[in-house]
């Protein structure tokens, strides 16, 4: 993703029934650093482990689990851009 100011973020989507773990978040962070992005988003239909949440807590990574994703889909306006 690139915003209006030209800042870049990376997004990783996981269609899981289970739990996304710390290793996945670490890999995403490495991709973020390697690509020169200022942030990252991990989006999953499943859940995110507490270890993964703790590891990402002080990093510019937004973790979006299935419950939050469903909430966002119900409540956020749809962009037509």
PDB file of N, CA, C and O in Angstrom:
ATOM      1  N   UNK A   1       0.842  -1.179   0.000  1.00  0.00           N
ATOM      2  CA  UNK A   1       0.000   0.000   0.000  1.00  0.00           C
ATOM      3  C   UNK A   1       0.880   1.232   0.000  1.00  0.00           C
ATOM      4  O   UNK A   1       1.936   1.246   0.632  1.00  0.00           O
ATOM      5  N   UNK A   2       0.451   2.268  -0.706  1.00  0.00           N
ATOM      6  CA  UNK A   2       1.146   3.552  -0.695  1.00  0.00           C
ATOM      7  C   UNK A   2       0.101   4.632  -0.452  1.00  0.00           C
ATOM      8  O   UNK A   2      -0.887   4.719  -1.181  1.00  0.00           O
ATOM      9  N   UNK A   3       0.317   5.461   0.579  1.00  0.00           N
ATOM     10  CA  UNK A   3      -0.662   6.503   0.880  1.00  0.00           C
ATOM     11  C   UNK A   3      -0.399   7.770   0.071  1.00  0.00           C
ATOM     12  O   UNK A   3       0.510   7.809  -0.759  1.00  0.00           O
ATOM     13  N   UNK A   4      -1.189   8.788   0.316  1.00  0.00           N
ATOM     14  CA  UNK A   4      -1.102  10.034  -0.447  1.00  0.00           C
ATOM     15  C   UNK A   4       0.253  10.723  -0.298  1.00  0.00           C
ATOM     16  O   UNK A   4       0.662  11.467  -1.190  1.00  0.00           O
ATOM     17  N   UNK A   5       0.949  10.493   0.800  1.00  0.00           N
ATOM     18  CA  UNK A   5       2.262  11.092   1.035  1.00  0.00           C
ATOM     19  C   UNK A   5       3.402  10.225   0.500  1.00  0.00           C
ATOM     20  O   UNK A   5       4.572  10.572   0.664  1.00  0.00           O
ATOM     21  N   UNK A   6       3.074   9.118  -0.129  1.00  0.00           N
ATOM     22  CA  UNK A   6       4.091   8.238  -0.688  1.00  0.00           C
ATOM     23  C   UNK A   6       4.682   7.251   0.304  1.00  0.00           C
ATOM     24  O   UNK A   6       5.656   6.568  -0.011  1.00  0.00           O
ATOM     25  N   UNK A   7       4.102   7.165   1.509  1.00  0.00           N
ATOM     26  CA  UNK A   7       4.591   6.207   2.508  1.00  0.00           C
ATOM     27  C   UNK A   7       4.066   4.815   2.173  1.00  0.00           C
ATOM     28  O   UNK A   7       2.915   4.650   1.771  1.00  0.00           O
ATOM     29  N   UNK A   8       4.918   3.832   2.344  1.00  0.00           N
ATOM     30  CA  UNK A   8       4.603   2.464   1.953  1.00  0.00           C
ATOM     31  C   UNK A   8       4.360   1.583   3.184  1.00  0.00           C
ATOM     32  O   UNK A   8       5.037   1.705   4.205  1.00  0.00           O
ATOM     33  N   UNK A   9       3.384   0.701   3.053  1.00  0.00           N
ATOM     34  CA  UNK A   9       3.123  -0.337   4.054  1.00  0.00           C
ATOM     35  C   UNK A   9       2.946  -1.654   3.314  1.00  0.00           C
ATOM     36  O   UNK A   9       2.526  -1.673   2.157  1.00  0.00           O
ATOM     37  N   UNK A  10       3.264  -2.742   3.979  1.00  0.00           N
ATOM     38  CA  UNK A  10       3.061  -4.062   3.393  1.00  0.00           C
ATOM     39  C   UNK A  10       1.878  -4.737   4.082  1.00  0.00           C
ATOM     40  O   UNK A  10       1.587  -4.484   5.251  1.00  0.00           O
ATOM     41  N   UNK A  11       1.210  -5.600   3.328  1.00  0.00           N
ATOM     42  CA  UNK A  11       0.045  -6.306   3.834  1.00  0.00           C
ATOM     43  C   UNK A  11       0.231  -7.796   3.575  1.00  0.00           C
ATOM     44  O   UNK A  11       0.623  -8.205   2.482  1.00  0.00           O
ATOM     45  N   UNK A  12      -0.054  -8.593   4.589  1.00  0.00           N
ATOM     46  CA  UNK A  12      -0.051 -10.047   4.402  1.00  0.00           C
ATOM     47  C   UNK A  12      -1.410 -10.565   4.835  1.00  0.00           C
ATOM     48  O   UNK A  12      -1.879 -10.262   5.932  1.00  0.00           O
ATOM     49  N   UNK A  13      -2.037 -11.341   3.974  1.00  0.00           N
ATOM     50  CA  UNK A  13      -3.348 -11.915   4.259  1.00  0.00           C
ATOM     51  C   UNK A  13      -3.209 -13.419   4.420  1.00  0.00           C
ATOM     52  O   UNK A  13      -2.550 -14.085   3.622  1.00  0.00           O
ATOM     53  N   UNK A  14      -3.838 -13.942   5.460  1.00  0.00           N
ATOM     54  CA  UNK A  14      -3.796 -15.378   5.752  1.00  0.00           C
ATOM     55  C   UNK A  14      -5.216 -15.890   5.928  1.00  0.00           C
ATOM     56  O   UNK A  14      -5.952 -15.423   6.797  1.00  0.00           O
ATOM     57  N   UNK A  15      -5.588 -16.837   5.112  1.00  0.00           N
ATOM     58  CA  UNK A  15      -6.889 -17.487   5.267  1.00  0.00           C
ATOM     59  C   UNK A  15      -6.676 -18.735   6.121  1.00  0.00           C
ATOM     60  O   UNK A  15      -6.379 -19.814   5.608  1.00  0.00           O
ATOM     61  N   UNK A  16      -6.830 -18.567   7.411  1.00  0.00           N
ATOM     62  CA  UNK A  16      -6.582 -19.635   8.373  1.00  0.00           C
ATOM     63  C   UNK A  16      -7.846 -19.940   9.157  1.00  0.00           C
ATOM     64  O   UNK A  16      -8.665 -19.056   9.409  1.00  0.00           O
ATOM     65  N   UNK A  17      -7.993 -21.180   9.533  1.00  0.00           N
ATOM     66  CA  UNK A  17      -9.027 -21.552  10.496  1.00  0.00           C
ATOM     67  C   UNK A  17      -8.427 -21.563  11.895  1.00  0.00           C
ATOM     68  O   UNK A  17      -9.140 -21.458  12.894  1.00  0.00           O
ATOM     69  N   UNK A  18      -7.113 -21.691  11.948  1.00  0.00           N
ATOM     70  CA  UNK A  18      -6.429 -21.783  13.226  1.00  0.00           C
ATOM     71  C   UNK A  18      -5.817 -20.460  13.651  1.00  0.00           C
ATOM     72  O   UNK A  18      -6.397 -19.393  13.452  1.00  0.00           O
ATOM     73  N   UNK A  19      -4.635 -20.554  14.240  1.00  0.00           N
ATOM     74  CA  UNK A  19      -3.975 -19.412  14.850  1.00  0.00           C
ATOM     75  C   UNK A  19      -2.704 -19.046  14.103  1.00  0.00           C
ATOM     76  O   UNK A  19      -1.889 -19.910  13.780  1.00  0.00           O
ATOM     77  N   UNK A  20      -2.544 -17.763  13.835  1.00  0.00           N
ATOM     78  CA  UNK A  20      -1.311 -17.246  13.241  1.00  0.00           C
ATOM     79  C   UNK A  20      -0.326 -17.027  14.387  1.00  0.00           C
ATOM     80  O   UNK A  20      -0.659 -16.397  15.391  1.00  0.00           O
ATOM     81  N   UNK A  21       0.885 -17.553  14.227  1.00  0.00           N
ATOM     82  CA  UNK A  21       1.868 -17.486  15.293  1.00  0.00           C
ATOM     83  C   UNK A  21       2.919 -16.403  15.110  1.00  0.00           C
ATOM     84  O   UNK A  21       2.916 -15.649  14.137  1.00  0.00           O
ATOM     85  N   UNK A  22       3.800 -16.359  16.069  1.00  0.00           N
ATOM     86  CA  UNK A  22       4.868 -15.357  16.119  1.00  0.00           C
ATOM     87  C   UNK A  22       5.779 -15.412  14.891  1.00  0.00           C
ATOM     88  O   UNK A  22       6.208 -14.369  14.397  1.00  0.00           O
ATOM     89  N   UNK A  23       6.073 -16.597  14.402  1.00  0.00           N
ATOM     90  CA  UNK A  23       6.971 -16.730  13.250  1.00  0.00           C
ATOM     91  C   UNK A  23       6.437 -15.977  12.029  1.00  0.00           C
ATOM     92  O   UNK A  23       7.203 -15.344  11.303  1.00  0.00           O
ATOM     93  N   UNK A  24       5.144 -16.045  11.810  1.00  0.00           N
ATOM     94  CA  UNK A  24       4.534 -15.340  10.681  1.00  0.00           C
ATOM     95  C   UNK A  24       4.698 -13.831  10.836  1.00  0.00           C
ATOM     96  O   UNK A  24       4.985 -13.131   9.865  1.00  0.00           O
ATOM     97  N   UNK A  25       4.519 -13.337  12.043  1.00  0.00           N
ATOM     98  CA  UNK A  25       4.651 -11.904  12.297  1.00  0.00           C
ATOM     99  C   UNK A  25       6.110 -11.475  12.146  1.00  0.00           C
ATOM    100  O   UNK A  25       6.389 -10.399  11.617  1.00  0.00           O
ATOM    101  N   UNK A  26       7.028 -12.301  12.602  1.00  0.00           N
ATOM    102  CA  UNK A  26       8.459 -12.002  12.422  1.00  0.00           C
ATOM    103  C   UNK A  26       8.814 -11.922  10.937  1.00  0.00           C
ATOM    104  O   UNK A  26       9.539 -11.021  10.517  1.00  0.00           O
ATOM    105  N   UNK A  27       8.306 -12.858  10.151  1.00  0.00           N
ATOM    106  CA  UNK A  27       8.559 -12.849   8.705  1.00  0.00           C
ATOM    107  C   UNK A  27       8.002 -11.584   8.054  1.00  0.00           C
ATOM    108  O   UNK A  27       8.651 -10.978   7.202  1.00  0.00           O
ATOM    109  N   UNK A  28       6.809 -11.196   8.459  1.00  0.00           N
ATOM    110  CA  UNK A  28       6.199  -9.978   7.929  1.00  0.00           C
ATOM    111  C   UNK A  28       7.044  -8.760   8.275  1.00  0.00           C
ATOM    112  O   UNK A  28       7.233  -7.882   7.432  1.00  0.00           O
ATOM    113  N   UNK A  29       7.545  -8.695   9.481  1.00  0.00           N
ATOM    114  CA  UNK A  29       8.396  -7.583   9.902  1.00  0.00           C
ATOM    115  C   UNK A  29       9.672  -7.535   9.046  1.00  0.00           C
ATOM    116  O   UNK A  29      10.104  -6.456   8.639  1.00  0.00           O
ATOM    117  N   UNK A  30      10.260  -8.678   8.778  1.00  0.00           N
ATOM    118  CA  UNK A  30      11.441  -8.731   7.917  1.00  0.00           C
ATOM    119  C   UNK A  30      11.136  -8.226   6.517  1.00  0.00           C
ATOM    120  O   UNK A  30      11.942  -7.510   5.923  1.00  0.00           O
ATOM    121  N   UNK A  31       9.978  -8.595   5.989  1.00  0.00           N
ATOM    122  CA  UNK A  31       9.555  -8.105   4.678  1.00  0.00           C
ATOM    123  C   UNK A  31       9.368  -6.593   4.707  1.00  0.00           C
ATOM    124  O   UNK A  31       9.755  -5.892   3.771  1.00  0.00           O
ATOM    125  N   UNK A  32       8.774  -6.101   5.782  1.00  0.00           N
ATOM    126  CA  UNK A  32       8.567  -4.662   5.933  1.00  0.00           C
ATOM    127  C   UNK A  32       9.900  -3.917   5.904  1.00  0.00           C
ATOM    128  O   UNK A  32      10.046  -2.929   5.185  1.00  0.00           O
ATOM    129  N   UNK A  33      10.857  -4.385   6.675  1.00  0.00           N
ATOM    130  CA  UNK A  33      12.176  -3.752   6.734  1.00  0.00           C
ATOM    131  C   UNK A  33      12.866  -3.835   5.370  1.00  0.00           C
ATOM    132  O   UNK A  33      13.402  -2.842   4.878  1.00  0.00           O
ATOM    133  N   UNK A  34      12.851  -5.004   4.773  1.00  0.00           N
ATOM    134  CA  UNK A  34      13.513  -5.222   3.487  1.00  0.00           C
ATOM    135  C   UNK A  34      12.945  -4.330   2.387  1.00  0.00           C
ATOM    136  O   UNK A  34      13.683  -3.857   1.523  1.00  0.00           O
ATOM    137  N   UNK A  35      11.633  -4.100   2.420  1.00  0.00           N
ATOM    138  CA  UNK A  35      10.997  -3.295   1.367  1.00  0.00           C
ATOM    139  C   UNK A  35      11.038  -1.800   1.640  1.00  0.00           C
ATOM    140  O   UNK A  35      10.627  -1.003   0.797  1.00  0.00           O
ATOM    141  N   UNK A  36      11.533  -1.412   2.816  1.00  0.00           N
ATOM    142  CA  UNK A  36      11.596   0.007   3.154  1.00  0.00           C
ATOM    143  C   UNK A  36      10.259   0.597   3.568  1.00  0.00           C
ATOM    144  O   UNK A  36      10.089   1.816   3.553  1.00  0.00           O
ATOM    145  N   UNK A  37       9.312  -0.248   3.938  1.00  0.00           N
ATOM    146  CA  UNK A  37       7.994   0.222   4.361  1.00  0.00           C
ATOM    147  C   UNK A  37       8.052   0.770   5.784  1.00  0.00           C
ATOM    148  O   UNK A  37       8.935   0.414   6.564  1.00  0.00           O
ATOM    149  N   UNK A  38       7.099   1.642   6.107  1.00  0.00           N
ATOM    150  CA  UNK A  38       7.052   2.211   7.462  1.00  0.00           C
ATOM    151  C   UNK A  38       6.088   1.466   8.369  1.00  0.00           C
ATOM    152  O   UNK A  38       6.034   1.733   9.569  1.00  0.00           O
ATOM    153  N   UNK A  39       5.326   0.533   7.806  1.00  0.00           N
ATOM    154  CA  UNK A  39       4.373  -0.221   8.604  1.00  0.00           C
ATOM    155  C   UNK A  39       3.941  -1.479   7.882  1.00  0.00           C
ATOM    156  O   UNK A  39       4.265  -1.704   6.716  1.00  0.00           O
ATOM    157  N   UNK A  40       3.189  -2.301   8.625  1.00  0.00           N
ATOM    158  CA  UNK A  40       2.710  -3.559   8.058  1.00  0.00           C
ATOM    159  C   UNK A  40       1.356  -3.905   8.657  1.00  0.00           C
ATOM    160  O   UNK A  40       1.016  -3.491   9.765  1.00  0.00           O
ATOM    161  N   UNK A  41       0.594  -4.680   7.887  1.00  0.00           N
ATOM    162  CA  UNK A  41      -0.702  -5.178   8.323  1.00  0.00           C
ATOM    163  C   UNK A  41      -0.719  -6.684   8.123  1.00  0.00           C
ATOM    164  O   UNK A  41      -0.376  -7.184   7.052  1.00  0.00           O
ATOM    165  N   UNK A  42      -1.119  -7.396   9.157  1.00  0.00           N
ATOM    166  CA  UNK A  42      -1.361  -8.828   9.045  1.00  0.00           C
ATOM    167  C   UNK A  42      -2.860  -9.025   9.202  1.00  0.00           C
ATOM    168  O   UNK A  42      -3.435  -8.683  10.236  1.00  0.00           O
ATOM    169  N   UNK A  43      -3.489  -9.577   8.177  1.00  0.00           N
ATOM    170  CA  UNK A  43      -4.937  -9.784   8.178  1.00  0.00           C
ATOM    171  C   UNK A  43      -5.179 -11.282   8.073  1.00  0.00           C
ATOM    172  O   UNK A  43      -4.642 -11.940   7.182  1.00  0.00           O
ATOM    173  N   UNK A  44      -5.985 -11.820   8.981  1.00  0.00           N
ATOM    174  CA  UNK A  44      -6.290 -13.239   8.962  1.00  0.00           C
ATOM    175  C   UNK A  44      -7.753 -13.489   9.254  1.00  0.00           C
ATOM    176  O   UNK A  44      -8.393 -12.722   9.974  1.00  0.00           O
ATOM    177  N   UNK A  45      -8.278 -14.557   8.696  1.00  0.00           N
ATOM    178  CA  UNK A  45      -9.633 -14.973   9.015  1.00  0.00           C
ATOM    179  C   UNK A  45      -9.648 -15.753  10.329  1.00  0.00           C
ATOM    180  O   UNK A  45     -10.713 -15.992  10.898  1.00  0.00           O
ATOM    181  N   UNK A  46      -8.482 -16.144  10.805  1.00  0.00           N
ATOM    182  CA  UNK A  46      -8.359 -16.910  12.042  1.00  0.00           C
ATOM    183  C   UNK A  46      -8.083 -16.018  13.239  1.00  0.00           C
ATOM    184  O   UNK A  46      -8.550 -14.883  13.325  1.00  0.00           O
ATOM    185  N   UNK A  47      -7.308 -16.572  14.156  1.00  0.00           N
ATOM    186  CA  UNK A  47      -6.918 -15.836  15.360  1.00  0.00           C
ATOM    187  C   UNK A  47      -5.416 -15.577  15.327  1.00  0.00           C
ATOM    188  O   UNK A  47      -4.695 -16.136  14.501  1.00  0.00           O
ATOM    189  N   UNK A  48      -4.958 -14.726  16.230  1.00  0.00           N
ATOM    190  CA  UNK A  48      -3.536 -14.391  16.335  1.00  0.00           C
ATOM    191  C   UNK A  48      -3.085 -14.745  17.743  1.00  0.00           C
ATOM    192  O   UNK A  48      -3.716 -14.342  18.720  1.00  0.00           O
ATOM    193  N   UNK A  49      -1.995 -15.498  17.849  1.00  0.00           N
ATOM    194  CA  UNK A  49      -1.540 -15.969  19.152  1.00  0.00           C
ATOM    195  C   UNK A  49      -1.097 -14.808  20.039  1.00  0.00           C
ATOM    196  O   UNK A  49      -0.726 -13.739  19.554  1.00  0.00           O
ATOM    197  N   UNK A  50      -1.143 -15.042  21.334  1.00  0.00           N
ATOM    198  CA  UNK A  50      -0.679 -14.027  22.286  1.00  0.00           C
ATOM    199  C   UNK A  50       0.812 -13.765  22.113  1.00  0.00           C
ATOM    200  O   UNK A  50       1.259 -12.628  22.268  1.00  0.00           O
ATOM    201  N   UNK A  51       1.587 -14.796  21.795  1.00  0.00           N
ATOM    202  CA  UNK A  51       3.026 -14.609  21.562  1.00  0.00           C
ATOM    203  C   UNK A  51       3.250 -13.675  20.377  1.00  0.00           C
ATOM    204  O   UNK A  51       4.125 -12.810  20.424  1.00  0.00           O
ATOM    205  N   UNK A  52       2.468 -13.846  19.322  1.00  0.00           N
ATOM    206  CA  UNK A  52       2.580 -12.975  18.148  1.00  0.00           C
ATOM    207  C   UNK A  52       2.189 -11.549  18.510  1.00  0.00           C
ATOM    208  O   UNK A  52       2.847 -10.602  18.080  1.00  0.00           O
ATOM    209  N   UNK A  53       1.136 -11.380  19.288  1.00  0.00           N
ATOM    210  CA  UNK A  53       0.696 -10.047  19.713  1.00  0.00           C
ATOM    211  C   UNK A  53       1.758  -9.370  20.583  1.00  0.00           C
ATOM    212  O   UNK A  53       2.031  -8.181  20.422  1.00  0.00           O
ATOM    213  N   UNK A  54       2.345 -10.122  21.492  1.00  0.00           N
ATOM    214  CA  UNK A  54       3.407  -9.554  22.345  1.00  0.00           C
ATOM    215  C   UNK A  54       4.600  -9.127  21.502  1.00  0.00           C
ATOM    216  O   UNK A  54       5.147  -8.043  21.704  1.00  0.00           O
ATOM    217  N   UNK A  55       5.007  -9.969  20.560  1.00  0.00           N
ATOM    218  CA  UNK A  55       6.171  -9.669  19.738  1.00  0.00           C
ATOM    219  C   UNK A  55       5.942  -8.424  18.898  1.00  0.00           C
ATOM    220  O   UNK A  55       6.866  -7.632  18.711  1.00  0.00           O
ATOM    221  N   UNK A  56       4.747  -8.236  18.395  1.00  0.00           N
ATOM    222  CA  UNK A  56       4.435  -7.102  17.513  1.00  0.00           C
ATOM    223  C   UNK A  56       4.093  -5.827  18.282  1.00  0.00           C
ATOM    224  O   UNK A  56       3.982  -4.759  17.681  1.00  0.00           O
ATOM    225  N   UNK A  57       3.928  -5.922  19.585  1.00  0.00           N
ATOM    226  CA  UNK A  57       3.386  -4.812  20.371  1.00  0.00           C
ATOM    227  C   UNK A  57       4.154  -3.501  20.212  1.00  0.00           C
ATOM    228  O   UNK A  57       3.535  -2.437  20.192  1.00  0.00           O
ATOM    229  N   UNK A  58       5.459  -3.541  20.101  1.00  0.00           N
ATOM    230  CA  UNK A  58       6.248  -2.297  20.019  1.00  0.00           C
ATOM    231  C   UNK A  58       6.723  -2.005  18.594  1.00  0.00           C
ATOM    232  O   UNK A  58       7.654  -1.228  18.382  1.00  0.00           O
ATOM    233  N   UNK A  59       6.066  -2.643  17.627  1.00  0.00           N
ATOM    234  CA  UNK A  59       6.459  -2.473  16.228  1.00  0.00           C
ATOM    235  C   UNK A  59       5.290  -1.890  15.431  1.00  0.00           C
ATOM    236  O   UNK A  59       4.138  -2.012  15.849  1.00  0.00           O
ATOM    237  N   UNK A  60       5.571  -1.262  14.296  1.00  0.00           N
ATOM    238  CA  UNK A  60       4.492  -0.660  13.502  1.00  0.00           C
ATOM    239  C   UNK A  60       3.741  -1.700  12.663  1.00  0.00           C
ATOM    240  O   UNK A  60       3.681  -1.617  11.436  1.00  0.00           O
ATOM    241  N   UNK A  61       3.174  -2.677  13.368  1.00  0.00           N
ATOM    242  CA  UNK A  61       2.436  -3.754  12.723  1.00  0.00           C
ATOM    243  C   UNK A  61       1.026  -3.771  13.293  1.00  0.00           C
ATOM    244  O   UNK A  61       0.846  -3.835  14.509  1.00  0.00           O
ATOM    245  N   UNK A  62       0.035  -3.713  12.426  1.00  0.00           N
ATOM    246  CA  UNK A  62      -1.362  -3.776  12.831  1.00  0.00           C
ATOM    247  C   UNK A  62      -1.844  -5.201  12.595  1.00  0.00           C
ATOM    248  O   UNK A  62      -1.809  -5.696  11.468  1.00  0.00           O
ATOM    249  N   UNK A  63      -2.289  -5.854  13.653  1.00  0.00           N
ATOM    250  CA  UNK A  63      -2.762  -7.232  13.568  1.00  0.00           C
ATOM    251  C   UNK A  63      -4.284  -7.240  13.521  1.00  0.00           C
ATOM    252  O   UNK A  63      -4.946  -6.745  14.433  1.00  0.00           O
ATOM    253  N   UNK A  64      -4.826  -7.801  12.457  1.00  0.00           N
ATOM    254  CA  UNK A  64      -6.279  -7.826  12.265  1.00  0.00           C
ATOM    255  C   UNK A  64      -6.719  -9.284  12.191  1.00  0.00           C
ATOM    256  O   UNK A  64      -6.478  -9.967  11.195  1.00  0.00           O
ATOM    257  N   UNK A  65      -7.368  -9.753  13.257  1.00  0.00           N
ATOM    258  CA  UNK A  65      -7.828 -11.140  13.287  1.00  0.00           C
ATOM    259  C   UNK A  65      -9.219 -11.242  12.660  1.00  0.00           C
ATOM    260  O   UNK A  65      -9.803 -10.234  12.261  1.00  0.00           O
ATOM    261  N   UNK A  66      -9.739 -12.458  12.577  1.00  0.00           N
ATOM    262  CA  UNK A  66     -11.013 -12.692  11.925  1.00  0.00           C
ATOM    263  C   UNK A  66     -12.160 -11.912  12.538  1.00  0.00           C
ATOM    264  O   UNK A  66     -13.017 -11.396  11.820  1.00  0.00           O
ATOM    265  N   UNK A  67     -12.183 -11.824  13.843  1.00  0.00           N
ATOM    266  CA  UNK A  67     -13.251 -11.089  14.518  1.00  0.00           C
ATOM    267  C   UNK A  67     -13.202  -9.600  14.161  1.00  0.00           C
ATOM    268  O   UNK A  67     -14.230  -8.999  13.852  1.00  0.00           O
ATOM    269  N   UNK A  68     -12.023  -9.018  14.205  1.00  0.00           N
ATOM    270  CA  UNK A  68     -11.878  -7.602  13.851  1.00  0.00           C
ATOM    271  C   UNK A  68     -12.156  -7.380  12.363  1.00  0.00           C
ATOM    272  O   UNK A  68     -12.763  -6.375  11.992  1.00  0.00           O
ATOM    273  N   UNK A  69     -11.720  -8.303  11.517  1.00  0.00           N
ATOM    274  CA  UNK A  69     -11.963  -8.202  10.087  1.00  0.00           C
ATOM    275  C   UNK A  69     -13.465  -8.183   9.795  1.00  0.00           C
ATOM    276  O   UNK A  69     -13.931  -7.374   8.993  1.00  0.00           O
ATOM    277  N   UNK A  70     -14.214  -9.064  10.437  1.00  0.00           N
ATOM    278  CA  UNK A  70     -15.666  -9.108  10.247  1.00  0.00           C
ATOM    279  C   UNK A  70     -16.304  -7.804  10.716  1.00  0.00           C
ATOM    280  O   UNK A  70     -17.205  -7.279  10.061  1.00  0.00           O
ATOM    281  N   UNK A  71     -15.839  -7.284  11.846  1.00  0.00           N
ATOM    282  CA  UNK A  71     -16.358  -6.011  12.350  1.00  0.00           C
ATOM    283  C   UNK A  71     -16.079  -4.885  11.354  1.00  0.00           C
ATOM    284  O   UNK A  71     -16.959  -4.074  11.065  1.00  0.00           O
ATOM    285  N   UNK A  72     -14.860  -4.838  10.835  1.00  0.00           N
ATOM    286  CA  UNK A  72     -14.494  -3.800   9.866  1.00  0.00           C
ATOM    287  C   UNK A  72     -15.354  -3.910   8.607  1.00  0.00           C
ATOM    288  O   UNK A  72     -15.776  -2.895   8.052  1.00  0.00           O
ATOM    289  N   UNK A  73     -15.612  -5.119   8.164  1.00  0.00           N
ATOM    290  CA  UNK A  73     -16.413  -5.327   6.962  1.00  0.00           C
ATOM    291  C   UNK A  73     -17.850  -4.836   7.166  1.00  0.00           C
ATOM    292  O   UNK A  73     -18.485  -4.348   6.231  1.00  0.00           O
ATOM    293  N   UNK A  74     -18.353  -4.970   8.391  1.00  0.00           N
ATOM    294  CA  UNK A  74     -19.717  -4.536   8.680  1.00  0.00           C
ATOM    295  C   UNK A  74     -19.827  -3.032   8.880  1.00  0.00           C
ATOM    296  O   UNK A  74     -20.873  -2.452   8.587  1.00  0.00           O
ATOM    297  N   UNK A  75     -18.776  -2.386   9.370  1.00  0.00           N
ATOM    298  CA  UNK A  75     -18.916  -0.994   9.826  1.00  0.00           C
ATOM    299  C   UNK A  75     -18.193   0.058   9.011  1.00  0.00           C
ATOM    300  O   UNK A  75     -18.603   1.219   9.021  1.00  0.00           O
ATOM    301  N   UNK A  76     -17.132  -0.303   8.303  1.00  0.00           N
ATOM    302  CA  UNK A  76     -16.383   0.717   7.573  1.00  0.00           C
ATOM    303  C   UNK A  76     -17.050   1.038   6.242  1.00  0.00           C
ATOM    304  O   UNK A  76     -17.598   0.151   5.587  1.00  0.00           O
ATOM    305  N   UNK A  77     -17.003   2.302   5.845  1.00  0.00           N
ATOM    306  CA  UNK A  77     -17.586   2.655   4.544  1.00  0.00           C
ATOM    307  C   UNK A  77     -16.765   2.043   3.406  1.00  0.00           C
ATOM    308  O   UNK A  77     -15.565   1.806   3.545  1.00  0.00           O
ATOM    309  N   UNK A  78     -17.414   1.802   2.315  1.00  0.00           N
ATOM    310  CA  UNK A  78     -16.764   1.230   1.139  1.00  0.00           C
ATOM    311  C   UNK A  78     -16.261   2.376   0.267  1.00  0.00           C
ATOM    312  O   UNK A  78     -17.025   3.276  -0.084  1.00  0.00           O
ATOM    313  N   UNK A  79     -14.988   2.341  -0.080  1.00  0.00           N
ATOM    314  CA  UNK A  79     -14.404   3.355  -0.943  1.00  0.00           C
ATOM    315  C   UNK A  79     -14.674   3.001  -2.395  1.00  0.00           C
ATOM    316  O   UNK A  79     -14.630   1.832  -2.778  1.00  0.00           O
ATOM    317  N   UNK A  80     -14.953   4.010  -3.195  1.00  0.00           N
ATOM    318  CA  UNK A  80     -15.195   3.765  -4.613  1.00  0.00           C
ATOM    319  C   UNK A  80     -14.021   4.234  -5.472  1.00  0.00           C
ATOM    320  O   UNK A  80     -14.146   4.354  -6.690  1.00  0.00           O
ATOM    321  N   UNK A  81     -12.873   4.500  -4.827  1.00  0.00           N
ATOM    322  CA  UNK A  81     -11.695   4.931  -5.583  1.00  0.00           C
ATOM    323  C   UNK A  81     -11.111   3.803  -6.358  1.00  0.00           C
ATOM    324  O   UNK A  81     -10.111   3.985  -7.054  1.00  0.00           O
TER     325      UNK A  81
END
